[in-house]
Amino acid sequence: MRTKKSCDSCLMPFNKDLGKRESDIYCSFCFKNGEFLYKGDSLKEFKQLCYQGMKERNINKYVSKLYCFMIGFAPRWKKHNDRV
């Protein structure tokens, strides 16, 4: 069995997650208390929230934009219609 190395929702590498993870497949920013923190189903909105979070953590804006683009390929979002 292969160990997951990144979140199935936002693709953040688990070794960068400084919070306490409650799930084997989701990071502490996406999943807490047995549920997703983002309750909506809009990929575009989720990407905007992720971008804001990265901006608050002073992550380079170009790196943040690339990471947010990649979120559309995460298992949680793969089948959404608004993958842009």
Secondary structure, DSSP 8 states (H G I E B T S, - for coil): -----B-TTT--BGGG--S----SSS-TTTEETTEES-----HHHHHHHHHHHHHHTT--HHHHHHHHHHGGGSTTTTT-S---
